[in-house]
Amino acid sequence: MAFLQVNVYSNVLQMEVAMNVILPQTTHKNIGTETVGVTEDVPVMYLLHGMGGNHSVWERRTSIERYVAEYQMAVIMPSTDLGFYTDTTYDMNYWTFVSEELPMIVHELFPQITNKREKTFAAGLSMGGYGALKLGLAKPEHFAAVASLSGAVVLADVKSLLLVRNEAYWQGVFGPLDHIQGSVNDPLRLLDELVASGQEAPRFFLACGTEDDLYPASQYMAHKLEQKNLVVTFEEGPGKHDWIFWDAWIQRVLAWFNEQ
């Protein structure tokens, strides 16, 4: 596998943005793992970081490069700062960047990466779990499946939000806190809109550690997806909100993505 550190200019954000990219590469090694290259129609996973992370954190904290080798899959890991995968009130449109501009940049720079929905996936942890779920709900035409690990997928509980960051931060991202519920950033609204649209929905995977404070949120969101008769897998296991859990479960996500 090849690991690329990429800097691109985002016209949406009007700034330079960093992302790390993993691509299949043919390698013949005496020591280590041999890999097979793919030159066209490469499946791709957009892998999103959480709060406090950036484009480098998945590579640094897990063995993601080794895990994806057997699937001959490309991985796109962008940095989105603390924008919560949202078009913020302070005029930084991270949602538009991730959901619209980033795939265009990827396909311009890496034409071997697939354009096919059935080979395109998204996953993320915590804040990134919210982002991946949002991609699946709001852009179902682009993703075959999405996965949320320990996702911050329920935003209506304002008290819980304020335990993480102060009110000024959340207002900067979402606007008035009492307006989040039912807004374009509320996964429950996006779920209702997806079902009403009649579009084919992606498969959804949610997992969370049973000792994680966000466990009830993942459980609740999985239930809501099931109520709408969408294809959803909810799994749990021992674990906290940490990289021990995410390193183990991203391996399960990759296997699940490749299940028929």
C-alpha atoms as an extended CHARMM CRD file, in Angstrom:
* protein
*
       260  EXT
         1         1  MET       CA              0.0000000000        0.0000000000        0.0000000000  PROA      1               0.0000000000
         2         2  ALA       CA              1.0840000000        3.5680000000       -0.6300000000  PROA      2               0.0000000000
         3         3  PHE       CA              0.6490000000        6.2750000000        2.0060000000  PROA      3               0.0000000000
         4         4  LEU       CA              0.3960000000        9.8400000000        0.7040000000  PROA      4               0.0000000000
         5         5  GLN       CA              0.3960000000       13.1050000000        2.6340000000  PROA      5               0.0000000000
         6         6  VAL       CA             -1.5530000000       15.5400000000        0.4920000000  PROA      6               0.0000000000
         7         7  ASN       CA             -2.1620000000       19.2700000000        0.6850000000  PROA      7               0.0000000000
         8         8  VAL       CA             -4.8860000000       20.7390000000       -1.4930000000  PROA      8               0.0000000000
         9         9  TYR       CA             -6.6440000000       24.0590000000       -1.8120000000  PROA      9               0.0000000000
        10        10  SER       CA            -10.3390000000       24.0960000000       -0.9420000000  PROA      10              0.0000000000
        11        11  ASN       CA            -12.3380000000       26.6450000000       -2.8970000000  PROA      11              0.0000000000
        12        12  VAL       CA            -15.2190000000       26.0960000000       -0.4780000000  PROA      12              0.0000000000
        13        13  LEU       CA            -13.1710000000       26.7810000000        2.6650000000  PROA      13              0.0000000000
        14        14  GLN       CA            -10.8420000000       29.2270000000        0.8880000000  PROA      14              0.0000000000
        15        15  MET       CA             -7.8120000000       27.6810000000        2.5690000000  PROA      15              0.0000000000
        16        16  GLU       CA             -5.2370000000       24.9400000000        2.2470000000  PROA      16              0.0000000000
        17        17  VAL       CA             -6.4590000000       21.5960000000        3.6050000000  PROA      17              0.0000000000
        18        18  ALA       CA             -4.4180000000       18.5370000000        4.5500000000  PROA      18              0.0000000000
        19        19  MET       CA             -5.4790000000       14.9660000000        3.9880000000  PROA      19              0.0000000000
        20        20  ASN       CA             -3.8030000000       11.5930000000        4.1490000000  PROA      20              0.0000000000
        21        21  VAL       CA             -4.5030000000        9.0140000000        1.4700000000  PROA      21              0.0000000000
        22        22  ILE       CA             -3.8950000000        5.2800000000        1.3140000000  PROA      22              0.0000000000
        23        23  LEU       CA             -3.8200000000        3.6840000000       -2.1400000000  PROA      23              0.0000000000
        24        24  PRO       CA             -3.3200000000        0.0910000000       -3.2620000000  PROA      24              0.0000000000
        25        25  GLN       CA              0.1670000000       -0.5020000000       -4.6450000000  PROA      25              0.0000000000
        26        26  THR       CA              1.8020000000       -3.6610000000       -5.9410000000  PROA      26              0.0000000000
        27        27  THR       CA              4.6450000000       -4.6180000000       -3.5960000000  PROA      27              0.0000000000
        28        28  HSD       CA              6.9420000000       -7.6450000000       -3.4340000000  PROA      28              0.0000000000
        29        29  LYS       CA              8.6380000000       -7.8420000000       -0.0610000000  PROA      29              0.0000000000
        30        30  ASN       CA             11.0610000000      -10.3150000000        1.4640000000  PROA      30              0.0000000000
        31        31  ILE       CA              9.9460000000       -9.1020000000        4.8780000000  PROA      31              0.0000000000
        32        32  GLY       CA              6.5100000000       -7.6770000000        5.4890000000  PROA      32              0.0000000000
        33        33  THR       CA              3.1650000000       -7.8440000000        3.7430000000  PROA      33              0.0000000000
        34        34  GLU       CA              2.9820000000       -8.1030000000       -0.0230000000  PROA      34              0.0000000000
        35        35  THR       CA              0.1360000000       -6.1190000000       -1.5460000000  PROA      35              0.0000000000
        36        36  VAL       CA             -1.6290000000       -6.0220000000       -4.8960000000  PROA      36              0.0000000000
        37        37  GLY       CA             -2.0940000000       -2.7900000000       -6.8090000000  PROA      37              0.0000000000
        38        38  VAL       CA             -5.2700000000       -1.7010000000       -8.5490000000  PROA      38              0.0000000000
        39        39  THR       CA             -5.1980000000        0.8130000000      -11.3760000000  PROA      39              0.0000000000
        40        40  GLU       CA             -8.8960000000        1.4660000000      -11.9420000000  PROA      40              0.0000000000
        41        41  ASP       CA            -12.2560000000        1.4190000000      -10.1590000000  PROA      41              0.0000000000
        42        42  VAL       CA            -10.6100000000        1.2490000000       -6.7130000000  PROA      42              0.0000000000
        43        43  PRO       CA            -13.1390000000        1.0550000000       -3.8520000000  PROA      43              0.0000000000
        44        44  VAL       CA            -12.8430000000        3.9500000000       -1.4360000000  PROA      44              0.0000000000
        45        45  MET       CA            -13.5990000000        4.7470000000        2.1860000000  PROA      45              0.0000000000
        46        46  TYR       CA            -13.8000000000        8.3050000000        3.4760000000  PROA      46              0.0000000000
        47        47  LEU       CA            -12.5320000000        7.9890000000        7.0540000000  PROA      47              0.0000000000
        48        48  LEU       CA            -13.3870000000       10.8880000000        9.3570000000  PROA      48              0.0000000000
        49        49  HSD       CA            -11.6810000000       12.0030000000       12.5570000000  PROA      49              0.0000000000
        50        50  GLY       CA            -13.2360000000       13.0640000000       15.8490000000  PROA      50              0.0000000000
        51        51  MET       CA            -12.8550000000       16.1440000000       18.0170000000  PROA      51              0.0000000000
        52        52  GLY       CA             -9.2100000000       16.7260000000       18.8450000000  PROA      52              0.0000000000
        53        53  GLY       CA             -8.0680000000       14.7370000000       15.8230000000  PROA      53              0.0000000000
        54        54  ASN       CA             -7.0140000000       15.6060000000       12.3030000000  PROA      54              0.0000000000
        55        55  HSD       CA             -6.0660000000       13.9440000000        9.0170000000  PROA      55              0.0000000000
        56        56  SER       CA             -3.1890000000       12.0480000000       10.6540000000  PROA      56              0.0000000000
        57        57  VAL       CA             -4.8730000000       10.5000000000       13.6550000000  PROA      57              0.0000000000
        58        58  TRP       CA             -6.2620000000        7.2870000000       12.1100000000  PROA      58              0.0000000000
        59        59  GLU       CA             -2.8610000000        6.4480000000       10.6650000000  PROA      59              0.0000000000
        60        60  ARG       CA             -1.0930000000        7.2270000000       13.9510000000  PROA      60              0.0000000000
        61        61  ARG       CA             -3.4600000000        5.4670000000       16.3510000000  PROA      61              0.0000000000
        62        62  THR       CA             -4.4810000000        2.3910000000       14.3490000000  PROA      62              0.0000000000
        63        63  SER       CA             -3.0600000000       -0.0030000000       11.7540000000  PROA      63              0.0000000000
        64        64  ILE       CA             -5.5650000000        1.1810000000        9.1430000000  PROA      64              0.0000000000
        65        65  GLU       CA             -3.0410000000        0.9040000000        6.2950000000  PROA      65              0.0000000000
        66        66  ARG       CA             -2.4630000000       -2.7560000000        7.0770000000  PROA      66              0.0000000000
        67        67  TYR       CA             -6.1700000000       -3.4440000000        7.6260000000  PROA      67              0.0000000000
        68        68  VAL       CA             -7.2970000000       -2.1500000000        4.2280000000  PROA      68              0.0000000000
        69        69  ALA       CA             -4.5600000000       -3.9610000000        2.2810000000  PROA      69              0.0000000000
        70        70  GLU       CA             -6.5300000000       -7.1850000000        1.9740000000  PROA      70              0.0000000000
        71        71  TYR       CA             -9.5210000000       -5.2640000000        0.5750000000  PROA      71              0.0000000000
        72        72  GLN       CA             -7.4600000000       -3.3120000000       -2.0110000000  PROA      72              0.0000000000
        73        73  MET       CA             -9.2880000000       -0.2080000000       -0.8470000000  PROA      73              0.0000000000
        74        74  ALA       CA             -8.3240000000        3.4590000000       -0.9760000000  PROA      74              0.0000000000
        75        75  VAL       CA             -8.7790000000        5.5140000000        2.1810000000  PROA      75              0.0000000000
        76        76  ILE       CA             -9.2990000000        9.2880000000        2.2330000000  PROA      76              0.0000000000
        77        77  MET       CA             -8.6280000000       10.9230000000        5.6160000000  PROA      77              0.0000000000
        78        78  PRO       CA             -9.3020000000       14.6900000000        5.5020000000  PROA      78              0.0000000000
        79        79  SER       CA             -8.7380000000       17.2760000000        8.2020000000  PROA      79              0.0000000000
        80        80  THR       CA            -11.8820000000       19.1950000000        9.0840000000  PROA      80              0.0000000000
        81        81  ASP       CA            -10.7290000000       20.9040000000       12.2790000000  PROA      81              0.0000000000
        82        82  LEU       CA            -13.5140000000       21.2670000000       14.8610000000  PROA      82              0.0000000000
        83        83  GLY       CA            -16.1780000000       22.0740000000       12.2780000000  PROA      83              0.0000000000
        84        84  PHE       CA            -18.3570000000       19.0840000000       13.2100000000  PROA      84              0.0000000000
        85        85  TYR       CA            -18.9590000000       18.3020000000        9.5280000000  PROA      85              0.0000000000
        86        86  THR       CA            -21.2830000000       21.2780000000        9.3610000000  PROA      86              0.0000000000
        87        87  ASP       CA            -21.6060000000       24.5280000000        7.4340000000  PROA      87              0.0000000000
        88        88  THR       CA            -20.8920000000       26.6550000000       10.4870000000  PROA      88              0.0000000000
        89        89  THR       CA            -22.3660000000       29.9950000000       11.4380000000  PROA      89              0.0000000000
        90        90  TYR       CA            -18.8620000000       31.4950000000       11.2800000000  PROA      90              0.0000000000
        91        91  ASP       CA            -18.7340000000       30.9720000000        7.5020000000  PROA      91              0.0000000000
        92        92  MET       CA            -16.6270000000       27.8180000000        7.3480000000  PROA      92              0.0000000000
        93        93  ASN       CA            -18.5520000000       25.3570000000        5.2190000000  PROA      93              0.0000000000
        94        94  TYR       CA            -17.0510000000       22.0540000000        6.3190000000  PROA      94              0.0000000000
        95        95  TRP       CA            -20.1460000000       20.0760000000        5.3470000000  PROA      95              0.0000000000
        96        96  THR       CA            -20.1030000000       21.3670000000        1.7820000000  PROA      96              0.0000000000
        97        97  PHE       CA            -16.3800000000       20.6530000000        1.6320000000  PROA      97              0.0000000000
        98        98  VAL       CA            -16.6770000000       17.0420000000        2.8110000000  PROA      98              0.0000000000
        99        99  SER       CA            -19.8960000000       16.1080000000        1.0450000000  PROA      99              0.0000000000
       100       100  GLU       CA            -19.4000000000       17.8690000000       -2.3000000000  PROA      100             0.0000000000
       101       101  GLU       CA            -15.9520000000       19.3460000000       -2.9190000000  PROA      101             0.0000000000
       102       102  LEU       CA            -13.7630000000       16.6370000000       -1.4020000000  PROA      102             0.0000000000
       103       103  PRO       CA            -15.0200000000       13.8180000000       -3.6820000000  PROA      103             0.0000000000
       104       104  MET       CA            -14.4340000000       16.0870000000       -6.6910000000  PROA      104             0.0000000000
       105       105  ILE       CA            -10.8650000000       16.7660000000       -5.5580000000  PROA      105             0.0000000000
       106       106  VAL       CA            -10.2510000000       13.0800000000       -4.9260000000  PROA      106             0.0000000000
       107       107  HSD       CA            -11.4330000000       12.0440000000       -8.3690000000  PROA      107             0.0000000000
       108       108  GLU       CA             -9.4210000000       14.8040000000      -10.0200000000  PROA      108             0.0000000000
       109       109  LEU       CA             -6.1850000000       13.8300000000       -8.2950000000  PROA      109             0.0000000000
       110       110  PHE       CA             -6.7070000000       10.0560000000       -8.1450000000  PROA      110             0.0000000000
       111       111  PRO       CA             -8.6550000000        9.0000000000      -11.2500000000  PROA      111             0.0000000000
       112       112  GLN       CA             -8.1990000000        5.3120000000      -10.4130000000  PROA      112             0.0000000000
       113       113  ILE       CA            -10.6190000000        5.7210000000       -7.4890000000  PROA      113             0.0000000000
       114       114  THR       CA            -14.1280000000        4.5390000000       -8.2480000000  PROA      114             0.0000000000
       115       115  ASN       CA            -17.0950000000        6.7390000000       -9.0770000000  PROA      115             0.0000000000
       116       116  LYS       CA            -19.4840000000        3.8990000000       -8.3310000000  PROA      116             0.0000000000
       117       117  ARG       CA            -21.8570000000        4.1690000000       -5.3900000000  PROA      117             0.0000000000
       118       118  GLU       CA            -21.5950000000        0.4530000000       -4.6310000000  PROA      118             0.0000000000
       119       119  LYS       CA            -17.8580000000        0.8120000000       -3.9940000000  PROA      119             0.0000000000
       120       120  THR       CA            -17.9510000000        4.0420000000       -1.9590000000  PROA      120             0.0000000000
       121       121  PHE       CA            -18.1240000000        4.0410000000        1.8490000000  PROA      121             0.0000000000
       122       122  ALA       CA            -17.7640000000        6.4150000000        4.8040000000  PROA      122             0.0000000000
       123       123  ALA       CA            -16.8080000000        5.8050000000        8.4230000000  PROA      123             0.0000000000
       124       124  GLY       CA            -15.7740000000        7.8610000000       11.3990000000  PROA      124             0.0000000000
       125       125  LEU       CA            -15.4740000000        8.0160000000       15.1630000000  PROA      125             0.0000000000
       126       126  SER       CA            -17.2520000000       10.2910000000       17.6290000000  PROA      126             0.0000000000
       127       127  MET       CA            -17.6420000000       13.6270000000       15.7790000000  PROA      127             0.0000000000
       128       128  GLY       CA            -16.6020000000       11.7350000000       12.6650000000  PROA      128             0.0000000000
       129       129  GLY       CA            -19.2520000000        9.1170000000       13.4170000000  PROA      129             0.0000000000
       130       130  TYR       CA            -21.7790000000       11.9290000000       13.2220000000  PROA      130             0.0000000000
       131       131  GLY       CA            -20.2080000000       13.0560000000        9.9520000000  PROA      131             0.0000000000
       132       132  ALA       CA            -20.3270000000        9.5800000000        8.4090000000  PROA      132             0.0000000000
       133       133  LEU       CA            -23.9590000000        9.0920000000        9.4510000000  PROA      133             0.0000000000
       134       134  LYS       CA            -24.7820000000       12.5110000000        8.0080000000  PROA      134             0.0000000000
       135       135  LEU       CA            -23.1680000000       11.5630000000        4.6870000000  PROA      135             0.0000000000
       136       136  GLY       CA            -25.2660000000        8.4140000000        4.5120000000  PROA      136             0.0000000000
       137       137  LEU       CA            -28.4990000000       10.2030000000        5.3420000000  PROA      137             0.0000000000
       138       138  ALA       CA            -28.0240000000       13.3430000000        3.2500000000  PROA      138             0.0000000000
       139       139  LYS       CA            -26.0350000000       11.9220000000        0.3030000000  PROA      139             0.0000000000
       140       140  PRO       CA            -27.4840000000        8.4170000000       -0.1280000000  PROA      140             0.0000000000
       141       141  GLU       CA            -26.8570000000        8.5040000000       -3.8590000000  PROA      141             0.0000000000
       142       142  HSD       CA            -23.0830000000        8.4630000000       -3.2370000000  PROA      142             0.0000000000
       143       143  PHE       CA            -22.6050000000        5.8000000000       -0.5270000000  PROA      143             0.0000000000
       144       144  ALA       CA            -23.3080000000        2.0870000000       -0.4180000000  PROA      144             0.0000000000
       145       145  ALA       CA            -22.7380000000        1.9220000000        3.3340000000  PROA      145             0.0000000000
       146       146  VAL       CA            -21.6080000000        4.0940000000        6.2310000000  PROA      146             0.0000000000
       147       147  ALA       CA            -20.3490000000        3.3120000000        9.7250000000  PROA      147             0.0000000000
       148       148  SER       CA            -20.4340000000        5.3140000000       12.9380000000  PROA      148             0.0000000000
       149       149  LEU       CA            -18.1460000000        4.2660000000       15.7790000000  PROA      149             0.0000000000
       150       150  SER       CA            -19.0040000000        5.8200000000       19.1570000000  PROA      150             0.0000000000
       151       151  GLY       CA            -20.8490000000        8.4490000000       17.1660000000  PROA      151             0.0000000000
       152       152  ALA       CA            -22.0950000000       11.7590000000       18.5360000000  PROA      152             0.0000000000
       153       153  VAL       CA            -25.2820000000       11.1020000000       16.6210000000  PROA      153             0.0000000000
       154       154  VAL       CA            -27.8780000000       12.6890000000       18.9320000000  PROA      154             0.0000000000
       155       155  LEU       CA            -27.5840000000       16.4650000000       19.2650000000  PROA      155             0.0000000000
       156       156  ALA       CA            -30.8050000000       17.3000000000       21.0960000000  PROA      156             0.0000000000
       157       157  ASP       CA            -29.2720000000       16.8520000000       24.5750000000  PROA      157             0.0000000000
       158       158  VAL       CA            -27.8140000000       20.3270000000       25.0660000000  PROA      158             0.0000000000
       159       159  LYS       CA            -26.5390000000       19.5570000000       28.5700000000  PROA      159             0.0000000000
       160       160  SER       CA            -24.3460000000       16.7710000000       27.2030000000  PROA      160             0.0000000000
       161       161  LEU       CA            -22.9390000000       19.0700000000       24.5330000000  PROA      161             0.0000000000
       162       162  LEU       CA            -21.9880000000       21.6560000000       27.1590000000  PROA      162             0.0000000000
       163       163  LEU       CA            -19.9900000000       19.0520000000       29.0690000000  PROA      163             0.0000000000
       164       164  VAL       CA            -17.6780000000       18.7890000000       26.0590000000  PROA      164             0.0000000000
       165       165  ARG       CA            -17.2530000000       22.4250000000       24.9470000000  PROA      165             0.0000000000
       166       166  ASN       CA            -18.7320000000       25.7320000000       26.0400000000  PROA      166             0.0000000000
       167       167  GLU       CA            -21.8340000000       27.2960000000       24.5580000000  PROA      167             0.0000000000
       168       168  ALA       CA            -19.9090000000       29.7520000000       22.3830000000  PROA      168             0.0000000000
       169       169  TYR       CA            -18.3120000000       26.8750000000       20.4740000000  PROA      169             0.0000000000
       170       170  TRP       CA            -21.5840000000       25.0760000000       19.8010000000  PROA      170             0.0000000000
       171       171  GLN       CA            -23.3140000000       28.2790000000       18.7640000000  PROA      171             0.0000000000
       172       172  GLY       CA            -20.4640000000       28.9570000000       16.3720000000  PROA      172             0.0000000000
       173       173  VAL       CA            -21.0150000000       25.5870000000       14.7610000000  PROA      173             0.0000000000
       174       174  PHE       CA            -24.7890000000       25.1630000000       14.8440000000  PROA      174             0.0000000000
       175       175  GLY       CA            -26.2840000000       28.5090000000       15.8450000000  PROA      175             0.0000000000
       176       176  PRO       CA            -28.6900000000       28.8350000000       18.7910000000  PROA      176             0.0000000000
       177       177  LEU       CA            -28.6800000000       25.5920000000       20.7280000000  PROA      177             0.0000000000
       178       178  ASP       CA            -32.4560000000       25.4520000000       20.9700000000  PROA      178             0.0000000000
       179       179  HSD       CA            -32.5870000000       25.4090000000       17.1510000000  PROA      179             0.0000000000
       180       180  ILE       CA            -30.4470000000       22.3060000000       16.6040000000  PROA      180             0.0000000000
       181       181  GLN       CA            -33.3220000000       19.8740000000       16.9650000000  PROA      181             0.0000000000
       182       182  GLY       CA            -35.1700000000       19.7210000000       13.6560000000  PROA      182             0.0000000000
       183       183  SER       CA            -32.4740000000       21.6670000000       11.7900000000  PROA      183             0.0000000000
       184       184  VAL       CA            -30.5570000000       20.5760000000        8.6820000000  PROA      184             0.0000000000
       185       185  ASN       CA            -27.8570000000       19.2790000000       11.0510000000  PROA      185             0.0000000000
       186       186  ASP       CA            -30.2120000000       17.0160000000       13.0040000000  PROA      186             0.0000000000
       187       187  PRO       CA            -29.8050000000       13.3690000000       11.9120000000  PROA      187             0.0000000000
       188       188  LEU       CA            -33.4290000000       12.6590000000       12.7730000000  PROA      188             0.0000000000
       189       189  ARG       CA            -34.6190000000       15.3080000000       10.3230000000  PROA      189             0.0000000000
       190       190  LEU       CA            -32.2490000000       13.9790000000        7.6810000000  PROA      190             0.0000000000
       191       191  LEU       CA            -33.6010000000       10.4850000000        8.3090000000  PROA      191             0.0000000000
       192       192  ASP       CA            -37.1870000000       11.6290000000        7.7770000000  PROA      192             0.0000000000
       193       193  GLU       CA            -36.2040000000       13.4620000000        4.5930000000  PROA      193             0.0000000000
       194       194  LEU       CA            -34.3620000000       10.4280000000        3.2510000000  PROA      194             0.0000000000
       195       195  VAL       CA            -37.3520000000        8.1550000000        3.7970000000  PROA      195             0.0000000000
       196       196  ALA       CA            -39.7520000000       10.7100000000        2.2970000000  PROA      196             0.0000000000
       197       197  SER       CA            -37.5590000000       11.0880000000       -0.7860000000  PROA      197             0.0000000000
       198       198  GLY       CA            -37.8950000000        7.4400000000       -1.7280000000  PROA      198             0.0000000000
       199       199  GLN       CA            -34.1720000000        7.2470000000       -2.5500000000  PROA      199             0.0000000000
       200       200  GLU       CA            -32.2720000000        4.0410000000       -2.0120000000  PROA      200             0.0000000000
       201       201  ALA       CA            -30.6410000000        4.2810000000        1.3960000000  PROA      201             0.0000000000
       202       202  PRO       CA            -27.1680000000        2.9850000000        2.2000000000  PROA      202             0.0000000000
       203       203  ARG       CA            -26.5890000000        0.2870000000        4.7870000000  PROA      203             0.0000000000
       204       204  PHE       CA            -25.8370000000        1.6470000000        8.2490000000  PROA      204             0.0000000000
       205       205  PHE       CA            -23.4730000000        0.2450000000       10.8710000000  PROA      205             0.0000000000
       206       206  LEU       CA            -23.3290000000        1.6570000000       14.3950000000  PROA      206             0.0000000000
       207       207  ALA       CA            -21.1080000000        0.3730000000       17.1810000000  PROA      207             0.0000000000
       208       208  CYS       CA            -20.1840000000        1.6920000000       20.5900000000  PROA      208             0.0000000000
       209       209  GLY       CA            -18.4540000000        0.5160000000       23.7280000000  PROA      209             0.0000000000
       210       210  THR       CA            -20.7670000000       -0.2970000000       26.5950000000  PROA      210             0.0000000000
       211       211  GLU       CA            -18.7070000000        1.8870000000       28.9670000000  PROA      211             0.0000000000
       212       212  ASP       CA            -18.8690000000        4.8680000000       26.5950000000  PROA      212             0.0000000000
       213       213  ASP       CA            -21.0360000000        7.8630000000       27.5250000000  PROA      213             0.0000000000
       214       214  LEU       CA            -22.2470000000        7.9390000000       23.9020000000  PROA      214             0.0000000000
       215       215  TYR       CA            -23.5100000000        4.3570000000       24.0300000000  PROA      215             0.0000000000
       216       216  PRO       CA            -27.1730000000        5.4080000000       24.5500000000  PROA      216             0.0000000000
       217       217  ALA       CA            -26.9650000000        7.7580000000       21.5560000000  PROA      217             0.0000000000
       218       218  SER       CA            -25.7840000000        5.0070000000       19.1940000000  PROA      218             0.0000000000
       219       219  GLN       CA            -28.3840000000        2.6110000000       20.5340000000  PROA      219             0.0000000000
       220       220  TYR       CA            -31.1350000000        5.2230000000       20.1150000000  PROA      220             0.0000000000
       221       221  MET       CA            -30.1220000000        6.1240000000       16.5610000000  PROA      221             0.0000000000
       222       222  ALA       CA            -29.9610000000        2.4740000000       15.5180000000  PROA      222             0.0000000000
       223       223  HSD       CA            -33.4960000000        2.0440000000       16.8400000000  PROA      223             0.0000000000
       224       224  LYS       CA            -34.6920000000        5.0620000000       14.8340000000  PROA      224             0.0000000000
       225       225  LEU       CA            -33.1260000000        3.6760000000       11.6550000000  PROA      225             0.0000000000
       226       226  GLU       CA            -34.7950000000        0.3230000000       12.2670000000  PROA      226             0.0000000000
       227       227  GLN       CA            -38.1510000000        2.0280000000       12.7770000000  PROA      227             0.0000000000
       228       228  LYS       CA            -37.8510000000        3.4780000000        9.2800000000  PROA      228             0.0000000000
       229       229  ASN       CA            -37.1600000000       -0.0180000000        7.8840000000  PROA      229             0.0000000000
       230       230  LEU       CA            -33.6310000000        0.8360000000        6.8000000000  PROA      230             0.0000000000
       231       231  VAL       CA            -30.8720000000       -1.7640000000        6.7750000000  PROA      231             0.0000000000
       232       232  VAL       CA            -28.9650000000       -1.1920000000       10.0070000000  PROA      232             0.0000000000
       233       233  THR       CA            -26.5160000000       -3.2220000000       12.0610000000  PROA      233             0.0000000000
       234       234  PHE       CA            -25.9440000000       -2.2470000000       15.6740000000  PROA      234             0.0000000000
       235       235  GLU       CA            -23.1410000000       -3.9300000000       17.5880000000  PROA      235             0.0000000000
       236       236  GLU       CA            -21.6390000000       -3.3520000000       20.9970000000  PROA      236             0.0000000000
       237       237  GLY       CA            -18.8070000000       -4.6230000000       23.0910000000  PROA      237             0.0000000000
       238       238  PRO       CA            -16.7220000000       -3.7900000000       26.1260000000  PROA      238             0.0000000000
       239       239  GLY       CA            -14.9340000000       -0.5100000000       25.6810000000  PROA      239             0.0000000000
       240       240  LYS       CA            -14.6510000000        3.1810000000       26.3840000000  PROA      240             0.0000000000
       241       241  HSD       CA            -14.3470000000        6.2460000000       24.1620000000  PROA      241             0.0000000000
       242       242  ASP       CA            -10.7950000000        5.4530000000       23.1430000000  PROA      242             0.0000000000
       243       243  TRP       CA             -8.4850000000        4.1090000000       20.4600000000  PROA      243             0.0000000000
       244       244  ILE       CA             -8.4140000000        0.6140000000       21.9080000000  PROA      244             0.0000000000
       245       245  PHE       CA            -12.0560000000        0.3040000000       20.9130000000  PROA      245             0.0000000000
       246       246  TRP       CA            -11.7560000000        2.1130000000       17.5550000000  PROA      246             0.0000000000
       247       247  ASP       CA             -8.6810000000        0.2000000000       16.4080000000  PROA      247             0.0000000000
       248       248  ALA       CA            -10.4880000000       -3.0780000000       17.0080000000  PROA      248             0.0000000000
       249       249  TRP       CA            -13.8180000000       -2.0560000000       15.5400000000  PROA      249             0.0000000000
       250       250  ILE       CA            -12.5890000000       -0.4060000000       12.3460000000  PROA      250             0.0000000000
       251       251  GLN       CA            -11.5010000000       -3.9210000000       11.4030000000  PROA      251             0.0000000000
       252       252  ARG       CA            -15.0690000000       -5.1110000000       11.9140000000  PROA      252             0.0000000000
       253       253  VAL       CA            -16.3270000000       -2.1670000000        9.8500000000  PROA      253             0.0000000000
       254       254  LEU       CA            -14.0930000000       -3.0860000000        6.9160000000  PROA      254             0.0000000000
       255       255  ALA       CA            -15.2970000000       -6.6860000000        6.9970000000  PROA      255             0.0000000000
       256       256  TRP       CA            -18.9150000000       -5.4910000000        7.2020000000  PROA      256             0.0000000000
       257       257  PHE       CA            -18.4550000000       -3.1150000000        4.2530000000  PROA      257             0.0000000000
       258       258  ASN       CA            -17.3420000000       -6.0780000000        2.1760000000  PROA      258             0.0000000000
       259       259  GLU       CA            -20.2070000000       -8.3550000000        3.1600000000  PROA      259             0.0000000000
       260       260  GLN       CA            -22.6850000000       -8.9220000000        0.3630000000  PROA      260             0.0000000000
